[in-house]
Amino acid sequence: MQLGEQHWAHLRICLDCGHVGCCDSSPRKHATAHFHDVGHPVMRSAEPGEIWRWCYIHEVLG
């Protein structure tokens, strides 16, 4: 809880560069911010047991 957050956010991994960011349920939405900052469109879940991917450009879950 280094940033003073009161809940745990789920993590996402960028498939282009490996950047790890928190999900949109977190206040700072680091995974989405990464897409807007550098344009890498596809993230996947880093949570155990989750195998889905998300494309920000096409807004498609895969």
Phi, psi and omega in degrees: 000041184302323182269006178081016180288151182258358179217160180271130178265151175281147184259148178234148180241131176287129181280348176277315188232353179085004177303136178252127179221161181278160185285176180286354173281347178273155181298328185264345174047055186298325180295314178294321178299322178300315178301313181293327181285316188241350175083010177283115193274340188245126176242155171232159178290142174255010181276139178304133177085353178258130184236014184276163176230157178228132175253118180291328181292309184267354183050053183236134174267133182222000000 
